[in-house]
Amino acid sequence: METTYGDRDHEDMKDVEKLLCDIIGQAVGAGGNVIIPTFAIERAQELMFHFGRLRREKCFPPILIFLDSQWP
């Protein structure tokens, strides 16, 4: 049983992509960065999938994306 979300349901995938697009667009527009901690490989893979898809749809300009897999 996963307890990360407590009693909350996962959002619809399209809602997640719209939210990511909006957040990334705002950060890039302001000259900032987006830092998303991912502690599980599957979550990191899922984020990279969404980033790739959103980039192909030209949701945001070309940006650098770093995935740090360093274990403490």
TACORUR-V840287 format. One line per field, one symbol per residue. ss: DSSP state (A for helix, B for strand, O for the rest). psi: psi as a letter, one per 30 degrees, with the letter a starting at -180 (. if undefined). burial: + if it has 24 or more other ideal C-beta (glycine too) atoms within 12 Angstrom, else -. Layout:
BEGIN
ss: ???
psi: ???
burial: ???
END
This chain:
BEGIN
ss: OOOOOOOOOOOOAAAAAAAAAAAAAAAAAOOOOOOOOOOOAAAAAAAAAAAAAAAAOOOOOOOOOOOOOOOO
psi: kkgefbgklklkeeeeeeeeeeeeeeeeeggalkkjkkfkeeeeeeeeeeeeeeeeghellklkkkjjgkk.
burial: ----------------+--++-++---------+------------+--++--+-----+----+-------
END
